[in-house]
Amino acid sequence: SFPTRRSSDLFKLIKTTINDLADENGWAFLGDVGNLILKKQPNFDSRVYGFSKLSQLIRSFPQFEMDKRETDKSGIKLIYIRNKD
């Protein structure tokens, strides 16, 4: 697995970005989180950490909770994430 130091920096980046965007229940839309991470760290790429998608990377951390929400369009789900307390 990747070095712990890198992992803790990555964890902090994701956690603070979720906090920046979270609604009153702590949920943030994954797409917005991804965009803000790229603003903070333009060279960010989840593939560097061995994941093809940001959602897979976030799912690898037990400290984050993920919620797939149905939309009006059939088959389309929006992914929301939040920090577990």
Protein Blocks (a to p, Z undefined) as FASTA:
>chain_A
ZZfklmmmmmmmmmmmmmmmpcfkopacfklmmmmmmmmmmmbcfklnopabfklmmmmp
mkbccdddddfbehiacddddddZZ
